[in-house]
Amino acid sequence: MYLFYTFEQIKQFKCFSFVDFTTFTSFQEVGLTIAVNIYFVIFLIFILSIAYKIFNRIWNYIF
């Protein structure tokens, strides 16, 4: 599974349906792609940290 999104995949997101991507410069395309991918990685780290804390609490409760 490929973890990051391309600009073409980002254009298909429903939350960006109101944005006109035809007027974007190449710099804006790269900036948006990097920003969305950084947001996705931060979200994954947040979810994994919560799962780790839950696992540790269950582990400490059992033992």
Sequence and secondary structure as in RCSB ss.txt:
>XXXX:A:sequence
MYLFYTFEQIKQFKCFSFVDFTTFTSFQEVGLTIAVNIYFVIFLIFILSIAYKIFNRIWNYIF
>XXXX:A:secstr
   S  HHHHHT GGGTT  GGG  HHHHHHHHHHHHHHHHHHHHHHHHHHHHHHHHHHHHH 
